[in-house]
Amino acid sequence: MGNRPDDLRALVESVAAQDGDPVEVVVVGNGAPVTGLPDGVRSVDLPENLGIPGGRNVGIEAFGENGRDVDVLLFLDDDGLLPNKDTAELVRRAFDADPELGIVSFRIADPDTGATQRRHVPRLRASDPMRSSRVTTFLGGANAVRTQVFQEVGPLPGEFFYAHEETDLAWRALDAGWLIDYRSDMVLHHPTTPPSRHAVYHRMIARNRVWLARRNLPAPLVPLYLGVWLLLTLARRPSLAGLKAWFGGFKEGWTTPCGPRRPMRWRTVWRLTKLGRPPVI
């Protein structure tokens, strides 16, 4: 972002304080110069904002093609903080213990209240954020990904810019046989914020929802998935301006290129269903 230097430095220091082997850090300046970093921390300054997935893809490549120079990559928002010193070691142990584990989603907690927003628990049954479980998606600003996942299924969808890029990667990873865990003991402190604070929120979530379905779902499920989300959006009664932006994005999702279409196998649909989130919601 370039406008939170104190938060960024605190995050980098919390990573440096982790137990075990040192964690190599790369900071991506997504259209903003990176300054004031501690010695030994690499940075990449991008001349323009490539969006969330685009910036993270640049970070992946900073560790070799598809991150091949390392085994696991952490992705942490610049206004987050690792409050515990054992998080990196927990990540290492999780991936060492389960060779089929591809992605780990951390628990995001408010630094003042300790509360976790319901939207930050990546499953339908989100009432208990302290319960770890297998899941079908993950949180973009607080996660760890085995780099073999990128090598097999490719990077985040850069064209999405913002919203649903994590689910796109998650579905491709699950289709390739990888597992995803939500771990409540791996914590990132992050201030409680509403997603609608972003000016592009309603348009992007609608457009990218359509792109997500067009890219990844078997043809019979595309209208069912999008129909369910249309009804859910109307039930949530957004503002008139928000609803207008949502329908504009929904139309854009159908009329603009969404990238390559690789529909998941029906056995992956069944896997998602058994994990509690069939790909219709």
Buried (B, 14 or more C-beta within 10 A) or exposed (E): BBEEBEBBBBBBEBBBEBEBEEBBBBBBBBBBEBEEBEEEBBBBBBEEBBBBBBBBBBBBBBBEEBBBEBEBBBBBBBBBBBEBEBBBBBBBEBBEEEEEBBBBBBBBBBEEEEEBBEEBBBBEEBEEBEEBBBBBBBBBBBBBBBBBBBEBBBBBBBBBBBBBBBBBBBBBBBBBEBBBBBBBEBBBBBEBEEEEEBEBBBBBBBBBBBBBBBBBBBEEBBEBBBEEBBEEBEEEEBEEEBBEBBBBBBBBBEEEEBBEEEBBEEEBBEBBEEBEBBBBE
